[in-house]
Amino acid sequence: MKTLLNHFKLDKAHSRNIALCLGAVFGMGFFLAFLIECNLGTDPFTFMNVSVSDRLHMTFGNWQLLLNVFLFIPVILTGRDQIGLGTLANMVGIGYVADFFRWLWGRVLPEAVFTEFPVRAVIFAVALACFIVSAATYMNADMGVAPFDADATLLSRLFPKVPFMFVRMAWDGLTIVIGMLCGGIPTPGAVIMVFALGPIITAVGRFLHEKVLR
């Protein structure tokens, strides 16, 4: 609890980090809406959640929040060092921001934007790049991590001899399998992201931390 309260200090550094965190969470939800609609690949967690929510006839935001609450339990019990304002913002914000803009796109943008090439590919590439920058900013704001990411860290602590990279790849791979069992069809982009998204976000985050956020 003390760790969580530390994130609510309103000195200059924390105010900046709070703004970065909330802006990055909004950005992830905003650009995730494009990625879902383009259907050329999302991060593995989103692929699973879209597949499950469609199967259960729930909105993406409602299902993601419900799952995040469940995933948050082991973090509260054994990983409180992973909790911060960003944890709560991620749990609640991303799914509902994505839902809102998916609803908005369906009313103001022609369907061809998300179905016809080359426009579809361009939108996907731009949205993916912006999603990565948003995710890297979120992680480097030092305001806690999402339950899904925190659980991967807790899982790696149970297997200290296994490099975290492999634990994370297995964790992401599991979401692909669950998504497929729920009727989702993984695109090549989604499969590639199992192996590439984490390292890319880490590299972008390192650059932002050294050149921008410092």
Buried (B, 14 or more C-beta within 10 A) or exposed (E): EEEBEEBEEEEEEBEEBBEBBBBBBBBBBBBBBBBBBBBBBBBBBBBBBBBBBBBEEBBBBBBBBBBBEEBBEBBEEBBBEBBBBBBBBBBBBBBBBBBBBBEEBEEEEEEEBBEEEEBBEEBBEEBBEBBBBBBBBBBBBBBBBBBBBBBBBBBBEEEEEEEBEEBBBBBBBEBBEBBBEBEBEBBEBBBEBBBEBBEBBBEBBEBBBEEEBE
